[in-house]
Amino acid sequence: MTRRWTWLLFVLLFLGMFEALYLVAGNWAVRSGTLARLLSRKPEKFQVAWASGHTLWPGIVHLEGVRIRGQSERLQTYVQIDRCTVRMHLFLLAVCRVHFYRMEGAGFSLRVRHRREPGKPQLLDRNDPPIPGLEQDAPPPARKPYPSPWTLHFGSAKIKQIREIWVGPYRTMGQGLAEGVVDYRLRGPLAVKRALLKMDGATVVVGEEVIADPIQAELYATIPSVLVREHRGRPFLRYLSGRYRASGQVASLGFLNEALGKR
C-alpha cells in the first residue's frame, strides 16, 4: 500500500469516527433536553423546547413541536412551529456567531402582547393572546447595559403553513408563508435585509368579533441596522421601508367602541 493510500485510509477512518461520535453526542444533546436547557439558561427571559428531534449530519438538526417563549421590558412573545429543519455553521460558534445559512419550517403560530404593570389593565387586555407559563404582569427581566458578543444570522429562513398571527387583541388566522434574511446582535442592532409575508383567505378577529374576512395580504419590508431599544414606537418606523398590499371585506369596527371606552 502506497503512502497516498495510507493517508487516504487514515482520513476516512478519522471522518468515520468523527461522524459516529457526532451521531451519539449530537442526538443525545437534542433528545435528552440538554441542548434546550443550555439555550434556556434564563427562562424568565428566553426559553425554547421541542417535543422531539434528531441530527444525522453536523450542523443539520430536525425538530418537531418547537415552542419558543421570550420577554423583554415591553413585550412578551410566544412562537410555535410544528416542524423545522435548521442548517448552521458549527465552527462559527467558536467566535460567538450563530449562523443559520438555511432554515425551513411548517405549521407556525406567533403571539405577541405588551407586558402590563400590575393593577394597570387596558381596555382590550382580555383579548390579548395567552402565553403558557408567563403572566402578563410578570416582572420584566433585568437588562444588561452593554451589547452581547453573540450575533444571530438567518441567511435563508422560510416558514410555510402560517396559521395564526396574534398581536395584542388582533388575531389573524388563515394560511400564509414568510421568508427573510435577518441579522441580530443580542442587546444590539437589528437588520432585516429582506422580509416577505403573505396571507391567503385570512380572518381577523378581536375576541369573538370578526373584523375582516376574507383578506388577501402581502407585505415586503427591509430594515437597515438599527438599535431597536433606542428607537421604539414611531421613531422605529423611520427605518422601515417596503410595500404592503391587502384586499378583503371589513365586517365590523365595533371593537373600536370598547377601545375608546364607548358603550
N, C-alpha and C positions, 0 to 999 in steps of 0.2 A: 504494500500500500504506500503510495507516494505521500509526501508531506502535505501536498494540497488537499488530498482526500482526507488525511488525518485531521487537518484543521476544519474542514467542512463537517466531518462527523462530530467533532467536538462542539462546533457552533450549534448544530442541530440538536445534539444532546442537551446543551445548555438551554436552548429555547424551549425544548420539550419539558425540562424540569421547571423552568420558569412558568410556563403555561399551567402545568399541573399544580404548582404552588399557588398561582393566582386563582385557579378554579376553587381550590379548597378554602383559601383565606378570603377571597372576594365574596363567594356565596355565603360563607359563614357570617361575614360582616353585614351583608344585605338581609339575610333571612333571620338572624338572631336578634335584630334590633340594635346591634352595636353601632352601626353607621348612623341610624336615626337618632340615637341618644347623643352621639358625638356632634351631630348637626344641631341638636336642640339643647345645647348647654344652658340656655337661658329661656326656658319655655314660656315665661311671662312676657317675653318679647318676640320670640320666634320658636315655632315648633313644627316639625314635619314628621309624618308617619306614613306607613303604607301597609296594606294587607298582605301582599306577597311580592316577591321579586327574585330575579336571578341575573347572573352575568356569565357569559361564555367567552368573552374576549376583553382584554384590558381596555378600560375606558368606555365600554358599552354596557349599559345597565337597562334592564327591562323591569318596570314596576307596574303594579296594579293596586287600585284602591288608595291612591295618594291623597293625603289630607295635609294642607299647609295652613297654619294659623299664625298671624302676626299682629303686633300692636305698636303704634307709635304714640307720641304725645297727643295726637289729634284723632287718629283713625285706627279702626280695628278691621282686620281683613281675614277672610276665610276662603280657601280655594279647595275644590275637589276635582280630581282627574281620575277617570275610570281606569285608564291605562296609558302609559307613556314609555318612550324609549329615549334615553339621553346618551349622547356621544361626546366625550370630553378628552382633552389632552392631559393625561395624568401628570406628566413631568412638569407642567406649569404650576402645579400645586406647591412645588418647592420654592417658588417666588411669589406666593400668595395670590395666585391668579386662578380663578375657577373659570375655565374656558370651555363652554359648551359650543362646539362647532356645528352641532345639529341636535335639534330636539323635536320630537313628534309626539303628539298626544291626542286622545279622543275621549269624548264624554266629559265636558268641562262645565263647572259651576263657579261663579265668583260672587262673593258677598262682601260689601264694604259699608261701614257705618261710622258715624262720629262717636268718639268716646264722650260720655256725658259726665258732668260733675254731679256728685251725689246731691239729691234734693233739687236738681235743676232740670226737670224734664222739658222736652219740646213738644209741640202740639202733635206732630206726626211720629213721635218716637215709637208708638205702639205698632207702627207699620215697618219699622226697621228690621232688617234680617236677623234671625237668631244665629249666634255663633257658639257652637258647642264648647263648653269649658271656659267661657270668658264672659264675665258680666260687663254690661255696658258702662257701668261706673267703676270698673276696676281701676286701681291706682296706675297711673302711667309709668312706664318703665324709665329707669334712670338713663339719662342721655350723657354720653361722654362728649367733652367739648372738642375733641380732635378727631380727624378722619381716621378710618381704619386702613391698614395696609392692604386689606383684601379687596379685590375687584372681581366683578362678575361680567362675563361676556356671553351673550346669546347670539351666535353667529347666524343661525337659521332656525328660528322657532316657528312651529306650525301646529295649531290646535284645531281639530275638527270636531263636529258634533257639539257645539256650544249650545247648551240647553237653558242656561239661566245666567243673567247678569242682574244682580240685585244691589243697587246703590242707594243707601238711605231708604226712603219709603217707596222708591220706584223700582219695580220688579219687571224685568223684560224676559219673556220666555219664548222660545222658538228654536230654530235651527240656524246655526251660523258657523263661521270659521274665522280664525285670526292668525296672522303671521307677522313676523317682525325681526328686527335686528336691534339689540339693546346692549348698552354698556353702563355699568353702575359701579361706583366705588362706595362701599359701606360707609355711611355717615358722610358721604362726599357727593360729587356731581353725578347727575344722570344725563345720559344722551340716548335718544331714540333715533337711529338713522333711518328707520323705515317701520311703519306700523300700519296694518290693514285689518279692518274689522268689517265683516259682512253678516247681516241678519236677514233671514228669509221667512216671511209669514209670521212675524213676531207679534206678541201681545204684550202691552204694557199695562200693569195694574198698580193701584195703590190700595193696599188692603184687599178687599173683595171687589172694589170698584174698577171696572175696565176703563182705562183711559184712552187707549188706541188699539185698534185691531181691524185688519192685519196691517203690518208695517214691513216695508222693504227698506233696508238701510245699508249704506256703505260709507265707511269712514277711512280716510287715508291721512296720516299725520307724520310729522317729523318734529323732533325737539333737539336743539343744539345743547351742548353741555351746559347744565345749569345746576346750581346748588338749591335743591327744592326747599329746604327748610328756611332759606333766606328769601324766597320768592313764593310765598303761599297766596292762594286765592287769586284775585285778579292780576297781581303782578306776574304770576306764572304764565298767564295767557299770552303775554308778550313774546314768550319763547316758543309758543305752539303755532305751527303753521300746517296747512293741509286743506283738505276739502271734505265736505260732508254732504251726502245726498240721501234724502229719505222721502218716501211716499206712503200714504196709507190713509186711514179714516179715523178721525178723532171721535171717540164715542161719548166722552164725558169730561167735564172740567170741575165736577162737583167737589173734588178734593181740595180745590183752592179755597172754598168756604171754610173748611177746617183749618187749613194752613194759615188763613188770615184771621182766624178767630171768629168767623161769622156763623150764624145758625141758618 
